[in-house]
Amino acid sequence: MSFLSFFGKYLPERVVSNAELASRIGCEPGWIQEVSGISERRWATPEQTVADLAVAAGEDCLRNAGIPASSLAMVFVASGTAGRRFPGPAAEVAERLGAAGKPALDFPMASAGSLFALALAAKLAANGPILVIGAEKMSSIVDKEPMERETAILFGDGAGAVLVTSAPGQLQVVDSALYSDGSFRDDLTLDAAGKFRMNGRSVIMQASRKIPRAISELLERNGSAAGEVAAFLMHQANQNLINKVASTLAVPSEKFFSNIARYGNTSSASMLIAAAEWSAAAAAAPCAGNILVFAAFGAGFHWGALLARAV
């Protein structure tokens, strides 16, 4: 058995409002809110790196857990926006946290990376605690002139973390379901030159179909129904997408934790930032046995869901 025992997060200090972006791309601030559900987002400073964000979230998680980084068995870092092709940020993050010499794995996957890392960590946690971090600096992609109207409004920076253990913790991992389909690989890409391309229609259409299907298959496999889920902790891509998934599953959208209005889409960091905030909220302490679902969809396409039960 594996458990999601402690969470952590980090958000940069700079707040970028819709009004600021609207003045740069030539639109009304209300239009941004309408099409995305986003009111503001956080952007890192030019000097901050993905590793900086990841270290800050990892330190927050370890502080909440009350354990030193030296006790970790592994460190996983998911990011699609690392500044170098290689090495990825994982080895640097592990060393700076105090876990030098421990295996450090990179998951260079936009949006779905933290879910895939989490599912693998749950399989390996019998070997010792694993720190899973999702960290993204999306501003390095979208904060360029001329700004792309359809993408600049969506993205923010940040990092989230979770400690996966074999010792009993807050949430027991029950099962996971992961999927990939390379036939859509050109619909959401960041090339070596830093050029970002997104076929928004394809991404939304496929995500709105594939996420509910993955969640339903996972729940059915484990003898549960969507209506029994206490909370859905999903990648914060777009509020309209979250609402579509809720509608397809025939559950109230209020069951889907949402912080996208404040942070925008932070790619692979978003699901773990949401989980950290959900965990920290006083009302988020679930009754023992409550079912929770983590879900994500991202470039590749890669997508899936993870089922957990409150201890």
C-alpha positions as a Markdown table, in Angstrom:
| # | Residue | x | y | z |
|---|---|---|---|---|
| 1 | Met | 0.0 | 0.0 | 0.0 |
| 2 | Ser | 1.0 | 3.6 | -0.7 |
| 3 | Phe | -0.2 | 6.8 | 0.8 |
| 4 | Leu | -0.2 | 10.5 | -0.1 |
| 5 | Ser | 1.0 | 11.7 | 3.2 |
| 6 | Phe | 1.8 | 15.4 | 3.0 |
| 7 | Phe | 1.5 | 18.2 | 0.4 |
| 8 | Gly | 3.3 | 21.5 | -0.3 |
| 9 | Lys | 3.3 | 24.3 | -2.8 |
| 10 | Tyr | 5.0 | 27.5 | -4.0 |
| 11 | Leu | 3.6 | 30.4 | -5.9 |
| 12 | Pro | 5.7 | 33.4 | -7.1 |
| 13 | Glu | 4.9 | 36.8 | -5.6 |
| 14 | Arg | 4.1 | 38.7 | -8.8 |
| 15 | Val | 0.4 | 38.8 | -9.6 |
| 16 | Val | -0.5 | 39.4 | -13.2 |
| 17 | Ser | -4.0 | 40.6 | -13.6 |
| 18 | Asn | -6.4 | 40.3 | -16.6 |
| 19 | Ala | -6.2 | 44.1 | -16.9 |
| 20 | Glu | -2.4 | 44.0 | -17.4 |
| 21 | Leu | -2.7 | 41.3 | -20.0 |
| 22 | Ala | -5.7 | 42.9 | -21.8 |
| 23 | Ser | -3.7 | 46.0 | -22.3 |
| 24 | Arg | -0.9 | 44.1 | -24.0 |
| 25 | Ile | -3.1 | 41.9 | -26.3 |
| 26 | Gly | -5.8 | 44.3 | -27.1 |
| 27 | Cys | -8.9 | 42.9 | -25.5 |
| 28 | Glu | -11.3 | 43.5 | -22.6 |
| 29 | Pro | -10.4 | 42.0 | -19.2 |
| 30 | Gly | -13.9 | 40.6 | -19.0 |
| 31 | Trp | -13.3 | 38.5 | -22.1 |
| 32 | Ile | -10.4 | 36.7 | -20.5 |
| 33 | Gln | -12.5 | 35.8 | -17.5 |
| 34 | Glu | -15.4 | 34.6 | -19.7 |
| 35 | Val | -13.3 | 32.3 | -21.9 |
| 36 | Ser | -11.1 | 30.9 | -19.3 |
| 37 | Gly | -12.4 | 31.5 | -15.8 |
| 38 | Ile | -9.1 | 33.1 | -14.9 |
| 39 | Ser | -8.9 | 36.4 | -13.0 |
| 40 | Glu | -5.2 | 36.5 | -12.4 |
| 41 | Arg | -2.1 | 34.4 | -12.4 |
| 42 | Arg | 1.4 | 34.3 | -10.8 |
| 43 | Trp | 4.6 | 34.9 | -12.8 |
| 44 | Ala | 8.1 | 34.2 | -11.6 |
| 45 | Thr | 10.9 | 36.7 | -11.9 |
| 46 | Pro | 13.2 | 36.4 | -14.9 |
| 47 | Glu | 15.9 | 35.1 | -12.6 |
| 48 | Gln | 13.8 | 32.3 | -11.1 |
| 49 | Thr | 14.2 | 28.9 | -12.7 |
| 50 | Val | 11.9 | 25.8 | -12.7 |
| 51 | Ala | 14.4 | 24.3 | -10.2 |
| 52 | Asp | 13.9 | 27.3 | -7.9 |
| 53 | Leu | 10.2 | 26.8 | -7.9 |
| 54 | Ala | 10.5 | 23.1 | -7.4 |
| 55 | Val | 12.9 | 23.5 | -4.4 |
| 56 | Ala | 10.5 | 25.9 | -2.7 |
| 57 | Ala | 7.5 | 23.6 | -3.1 |
| 58 | Gly | 9.6 | 20.6 | -2.0 |
| 59 | Glu | 10.8 | 22.4 | 1.1 |
| 60 | Asp | 7.3 | 23.3 | 2.0 |
| 61 | Cys | 6.2 | 19.7 | 1.7 |
| 62 | Leu | 9.1 | 18.4 | 3.7 |
| 63 | Arg | 8.5 | 21.0 | 6.4 |
| 64 | Asn | 4.9 | 19.9 | 6.6 |
| 65 | Ala | 6.0 | 16.3 | 6.9 |
| 66 | Gly | 8.7 | 17.1 | 9.5 |
| 67 | Ile | 11.3 | 15.0 | 7.9 |
| 68 | Pro | 14.7 | 15.8 | 6.3 |
| 69 | Ala | 15.4 | 15.3 | 2.6 |
| 70 | Ser | 18.1 | 12.8 | 3.5 |
| 71 | Ser | 15.3 | 10.4 | 4.5 |
| 72 | Leu | 13.9 | 10.3 | 0.9 |
| 73 | Ala | 14.4 | 7.3 | -1.3 |
| 74 | Met | 13.8 | 9.2 | -4.5 |
| 75 | Val | 12.8 | 12.6 | -6.0 |
| 76 | Phe | 10.6 | 13.0 | -9.0 |
| 77 | Val | 10.2 | 16.3 | -10.8 |
| 78 | Ala | 7.6 | 16.8 | -13.5 |
| 79 | Ser | 8.0 | 19.9 | -15.8 |
| 80 | Gly | 7.5 | 20.7 | -19.4 |
| 81 | Thr | 9.3 | 24.1 | -19.2 |
| 82 | Ala | 12.8 | 23.3 | -17.8 |
| 83 | Gly | 15.4 | 25.7 | -19.2 |
| 84 | Arg | 17.7 | 23.0 | -20.6 |
| 85 | Arg | 17.3 | 19.9 | -22.7 |
| 86 | Phe | 19.5 | 18.1 | -20.3 |
| 87 | Pro | 20.1 | 17.7 | -17.5 |
| 88 | Gly | 16.6 | 18.1 | -16.3 |
| 89 | Pro | 15.9 | 19.9 | -13.0 |
| 90 | Ala | 15.4 | 16.7 | -10.9 |
| 91 | Ala | 19.1 | 16.1 | -10.0 |
| 92 | Glu | 19.6 | 19.8 | -9.1 |
| 93 | Val | 16.4 | 19.9 | -7.0 |
| 94 | Ala | 17.4 | 16.8 | -5.1 |
| 95 | Glu | 20.8 | 18.1 | -4.3 |
| 96 | Arg | 19.6 | 21.5 | -3.2 |
| 97 | Leu | 16.9 | 19.9 | -1.0 |
| 98 | Gly | 19.6 | 17.8 | 0.7 |
| 99 | Ala | 19.0 | 14.5 | -1.0 |
| 100 | Ala | 22.2 | 14.4 | -3.1 |
| 101 | Gly | 23.0 | 10.9 | -4.2 |
| 102 | Lys | 19.4 | 9.7 | -4.2 |
| 103 | Pro | 17.8 | 8.7 | -7.5 |
| 104 | Ala | 16.2 | 11.8 | -9.1 |
| 105 | Leu | 13.9 | 11.3 | -12.1 |
| 106 | Asp | 12.6 | 13.9 | -14.6 |
| 107 | Phe | 9.2 | 13.7 | -16.1 |
| 108 | Pro | 9.3 | 16.2 | -19.0 |
| 109 | Met | 5.6 | 16.1 | -19.6 |
| 110 | Ala | 3.3 | 19.1 | -19.8 |
| 111 | Ser | 0.2 | 19.1 | -17.7 |
| 112 | Ala | 0.0 | 15.3 | -17.1 |
| 113 | Gly | 3.5 | 14.9 | -15.7 |
| 114 | Ser | 2.7 | 15.1 | -12.0 |
| 115 | Leu | 0.0 | 12.5 | -12.4 |
| 116 | Phe | 2.3 | 10.0 | -14.2 |
| 117 | Ala | 5.0 | 10.7 | -11.6 |
| 118 | Leu | 2.5 | 10.2 | -8.7 |
| 119 | Ala | 1.3 | 6.9 | -10.1 |
| 120 | Leu | 4.8 | 5.6 | -10.5 |
| 121 | Ala | 5.8 | 6.8 | -7.0 |
| 122 | Ala | 2.8 | 4.9 | -5.6 |
| 123 | Lys | 4.3 | 1.7 | -7.1 |
| 124 | Leu | 7.8 | 2.3 | -5.7 |
| 125 | Ala | 7.1 | 3.8 | -2.3 |
| 126 | Ala | 7.8 | 0.4 | -0.6 |
| 127 | Asn | 11.4 | 1.3 | -1.1 |
| 128 | Gly | 11.1 | 4.5 | 1.0 |
| 129 | Pro | 9.5 | 7.9 | 0.8 |
| 130 | Ile | 9.3 | 9.6 | -2.6 |
| 131 | Leu | 8.9 | 13.3 | -3.1 |
| 132 | Val | 6.9 | 14.1 | -6.2 |
| 133 | Ile | 7.1 | 17.7 | -7.5 |
| 134 | Gly | 5.4 | 19.4 | -10.4 |
| 135 | Ala | 7.0 | 22.8 | -11.3 |
| 136 | Glu | 6.4 | 25.0 | -14.3 |
| 137 | Lys | 7.5 | 28.4 | -15.5 |
| 138 | Met | 4.9 | 29.0 | -18.3 |
| 139 | Ser | 5.6 | 32.7 | -18.4 |
| 140 | Ser | 8.9 | 31.9 | -20.1 |
| 141 | Ile | 6.9 | 30.7 | -23.0 |
| 142 | Val | 4.0 | 33.2 | -23.2 |
| 143 | Asp | 5.6 | 36.4 | -22.0 |
| 144 | Lys | 7.1 | 37.3 | -25.4 |
| 145 | Glu | 6.3 | 40.0 | -27.9 |
| 146 | Pro | 4.1 | 39.8 | -29.8 |
| 147 | Met | 1.9 | 38.0 | -27.3 |
| 148 | Glu | -0.3 | 35.2 | -28.6 |
| 149 | Arg | -3.8 | 36.2 | -27.6 |
| 150 | Glu | -5.2 | 32.7 | -27.2 |
| 151 | Thr | -2.4 | 31.3 | -25.0 |
| 152 | Ala | -0.9 | 34.3 | -23.1 |
| 153 | Ile | -4.1 | 34.6 | -21.0 |
| 154 | Leu | -4.1 | 31.0 | -19.8 |
| 155 | Phe | -0.8 | 30.3 | -18.1 |
| 156 | Gly | 0.9 | 30.9 | -14.8 |
| 157 | Asp | 3.9 | 29.8 | -12.8 |
| 158 | Gly | 4.2 | 27.7 | -9.7 |
| 159 | Ala | 5.0 | 24.4 | -8.1 |
| 160 | Gly | 3.2 | 21.7 | -6.0 |
| 161 | Ala | 4.6 | 18.7 | -4.1 |
| 162 | Val | 3.5 | 15.5 | -2.4 |
| 163 | Leu | 5.3 | 13.0 | -0.2 |
| 164 | Val | 4.4 | 9.4 | -1.2 |
| 165 | Thr | 5.0 | 6.9 | 1.6 |
| 166 | Ser | 4.4 | 3.2 | 2.5 |
| 167 | Ala | 3.6 | 4.3 | 6.1 |
| 168 | Pro | -0.1 | 5.3 | 6.6 |
| 169 | Gly | -0.8 | 8.9 | 5.7 |
| 170 | Gln | -3.7 | 11.2 | 4.7 |
| 171 | Leu | -4.8 | 9.4 | 1.6 |
| 172 | Gln | -4.4 | 5.8 | 0.6 |
| 173 | Val | -3.7 | 5.2 | -3.1 |
| 174 | Val | -6.2 | 2.6 | -4.4 |
| 175 | Asp | -5.6 | 2.5 | -8.2 |
| 176 | Ser | -4.6 | 4.5 | -11.2 |
| 177 | Ala | -5.2 | 4.5 | -14.9 |
| 178 | Leu | -2.8 | 6.1 | -17.4 |
| 179 | Tyr | -3.1 | 6.5 | -21.1 |
| 180 | Ser | -1.2 | 8.0 | -24.1 |
| 181 | Asp | -2.0 | 8.6 | -27.7 |
| 182 | Gly | 0.8 | 9.9 | -30.0 |
| 183 | Ser | -1.5 | 10.5 | -32.9 |
| 184 | Phe | -2.3 | 13.9 | -31.4 |
| 185 | Arg | 1.4 | 14.8 | -30.8 |
| 186 | Asp | 1.3 | 17.9 | -33.0 |
| 187 | Asp | -1.7 | 19.5 | -31.4 |
| 188 | Leu | 0.2 | 20.7 | -28.3 |
| 189 | Thr | 3.9 | 21.3 | -28.6 |
| 190 | Leu | 6.9 | 23.3 | -27.4 |
| 191 | Asp | 9.8 | 22.9 | -29.9 |
| 192 | Ala | 13.5 | 23.2 | -29.2 |
| 193 | Ala | 13.5 | 26.8 | -30.3 |
| 194 | Gly | 10.9 | 27.7 | -27.7 |
| 195 | Lys | 8.0 | 28.0 | -30.2 |
| 196 | Phe | 4.7 | 27.1 | -28.5 |
| 197 | Arg | 1.8 | 25.7 | -30.6 |
| 198 | Met | -1.7 | 24.7 | -29.4 |
| 199 | Asn | -4.6 | 23.5 | -31.4 |
| 200 | Gly | -7.1 | 24.7 | -28.8 |
| 201 | Arg | -10.2 | 23.1 | -30.4 |
| 202 | Ser | -8.5 | 19.6 | -30.5 |
| 203 | Val | -7.1 | 19.9 | -26.9 |
| 204 | Ile | -10.4 | 20.9 | -25.4 |
| 205 | Met | -12.4 | 18.3 | -27.4 |
| 206 | Gln | -10.1 | 15.4 | -26.6 |
| 207 | Ala | -9.7 | 16.4 | -23.0 |
| 208 | Ser | -13.4 | 16.7 | -22.4 |
| 209 | Arg | -13.9 | 13.2 | -23.8 |
| 210 | Lys | -10.9 | 11.4 | -22.4 |
| 211 | Ile | -10.8 | 12.7 | -18.8 |
| 212 | Pro | -14.4 | 11.6 | -17.9 |
| 213 | Arg | -13.8 | 8.3 | -19.7 |
| 214 | Ala | -10.6 | 7.6 | -17.7 |
| 215 | Ile | -12.3 | 8.6 | -14.4 |
| 216 | Ser | -15.4 | 6.4 | -15.2 |
| 217 | Glu | -13.3 | 3.4 | -16.1 |
| 218 | Leu | -11.2 | 3.7 | -13.0 |
| 219 | Leu | -14.2 | 4.1 | -10.7 |
| 220 | Glu | -16.0 | 1.2 | -12.4 |
| 221 | Arg | -13.0 | -1.0 | -12.0 |
| 222 | Asn | -13.0 | -0.3 | -8.3 |
| 223 | Gly | -16.7 | -0.7 | -7.7 |
| 224 | Ser | -17.5 | 3.0 | -7.2 |
| 225 | Ala | -19.5 | 5.7 | -9.0 |
| 226 | Ala | -18.8 | 9.3 | -9.7 |
| 227 | Gly | -21.5 | 10.4 | -7.4 |
| 228 | Glu | -19.7 | 8.8 | -4.5 |
| 229 | Val | -16.5 | 10.8 | -5.0 |
| 230 | Ala | -16.1 | 13.4 | -2.2 |
| 231 | Ala | -13.7 | 15.6 | -4.3 |
| 232 | Phe | -12.0 | 15.8 | -7.7 |
| 233 | Leu | -8.5 | 17.2 | -7.8 |
| 234 | Met | -8.0 | 17.9 | -11.4 |
| 235 | His | -5.3 | 19.6 | -13.6 |
| 236 | Gln | -6.4 | 23.3 | -13.6 |
| 237 | Ala | -6.5 | 23.8 | -17.4 |
| 238 | Asn | -9.6 | 25.9 | -17.9 |
| 239 | Gln | -12.7 | 26.4 | -15.8 |
| 240 | Asn | -14.9 | 25.7 | -18.8 |
| 241 | Leu | -13.2 | 22.3 | -19.3 |
| 242 | Ile | -13.6 | 21.5 | -15.6 |
| 243 | Asn | -17.3 | 22.3 | -15.8 |
| 244 | Lys | -17.6 | 20.1 | -18.9 |
| 245 | Val | -16.0 | 17.1 | -17.2 |
| 246 | Ala | -18.3 | 17.6 | -14.2 |
| 247 | Ser | -21.3 | 17.7 | -16.5 |
| 248 | Thr | -20.3 | 14.6 | -18.4 |
| 249 | Leu | -19.9 | 12.7 | -15.1 |
| 250 | Ala | -23.2 | 14.1 | -13.9 |
| 251 | Val | -21.8 | 15.5 | -10.6 |
| 252 | Pro | -22.0 | 19.0 | -9.3 |
| 253 | Ser | -19.1 | 21.2 | -10.5 |
| 254 | Glu | -18.6 | 22.2 | -6.8 |
| 255 | Lys | -17.1 | 18.8 | -6.2 |
| 256 | Phe | -14.2 | 19.8 | -8.5 |
| 257 | Phe | -11.7 | 21.8 | -6.4 |
| 258 | Ser | -10.8 | 24.9 | -8.4 |
| 259 | Asn | -8.2 | 27.6 | -8.0 |
| 260 | Ile | -7.7 | 28.5 | -11.6 |
| 261 | Ala | -9.2 | 31.9 | -11.1 |
| 262 | Arg | -6.2 | 32.9 | -9.0 |
| 263 | Tyr | -3.4 | 31.0 | -10.6 |
| 264 | Gly | -4.3 | 30.2 | -14.2 |
| 265 | Asn | -3.0 | 27.0 | -15.8 |
| 266 | Thr | 0.3 | 26.0 | -14.2 |
| 267 | Ser | 0.6 | 22.9 | -16.4 |
| 268 | Ser | 2.1 | 19.9 | -14.5 |
| 269 | Ala | 2.2 | 22.0 | -11.2 |
| 270 | Ser | -1.5 | 22.7 | -11.2 |
| 271 | Met | -2.9 | 19.4 | -9.9 |
| 272 | Leu | -0.5 | 19.3 | -6.9 |
| 273 | Ile | -1.0 | 23.0 | -6.1 |
| 274 | Ala | -4.7 | 22.3 | -6.0 |
| 275 | Ala | -4.2 | 19.2 | -3.8 |
| 276 | Ala | -2.0 | 21.2 | -1.4 |
| 277 | Glu | -4.7 | 23.9 | -1.0 |
| 278 | Trp | -7.4 | 21.3 | -0.7 |
| 279 | Ser | -5.5 | 19.5 | 2.0 |
| 280 | Ala | -4.7 | 22.7 | 3.9 |
| 281 | Ala | -8.3 | 23.9 | 3.9 |
| 282 | Ala | -10.2 | 23.3 | 7.2 |
| 283 | Ala | -13.2 | 22.0 | 5.3 |
| 284 | Ala | -11.0 | 19.6 | 3.3 |
| 285 | Ala | -10.5 | 17.0 | 6.1 |
| 286 | Pro | -12.6 | 14.2 | 4.7 |
| 287 | Cys | -14.2 | 11.4 | 6.7 |
| 288 | Ala | -12.4 | 8.1 | 6.7 |
| 289 | Gly | -13.3 | 6.2 | 3.6 |
| 290 | Asn | -14.1 | 9.2 | 1.4 |
| 291 | Ile | -13.1 | 8.7 | -2.2 |
| 292 | Leu | -11.0 | 11.3 | -4.0 |
| 293 | Val | -10.0 | 11.4 | -7.7 |
| 294 | Phe | -6.9 | 13.0 | -9.2 |
| 295 | Ala | -7.0 | 13.6 | -12.9 |
| 296 | Ala | -4.9 | 15.3 | -15.7 |
| 297 | Phe | -4.6 | 15.7 | -19.4 |
| 298 | Gly | -1.6 | 17.1 | -21.3 |
| 299 | Ala | 0.6 | 17.2 | -24.4 |
| 300 | Gly | 1.4 | 13.9 | -26.0 |
| 301 | Phe | -1.5 | 13.4 | -25.5 |
| 302 | His | -1.1 | 11.8 | -22.1 |
| 303 | Trp | -4.0 | 11.6 | -19.6 |
| 304 | Gly | -5.4 | 9.6 | -16.8 |
| 305 | Ala | -6.7 | 9.4 | -13.2 |
| 306 | Leu | -5.7 | 8.2 | -9.8 |
| 307 | Leu | -8.1 | 7.0 | -7.1 |
| 308 | Ala | -7.4 | 7.6 | -3.4 |
| 309 | Arg | -9.3 | 6.9 | -0.2 |
| 310 | Ala | -9.2 | 9.0 | 3.0 |
| 311 | Val | -7.7 | 7.1 | 5.9 |
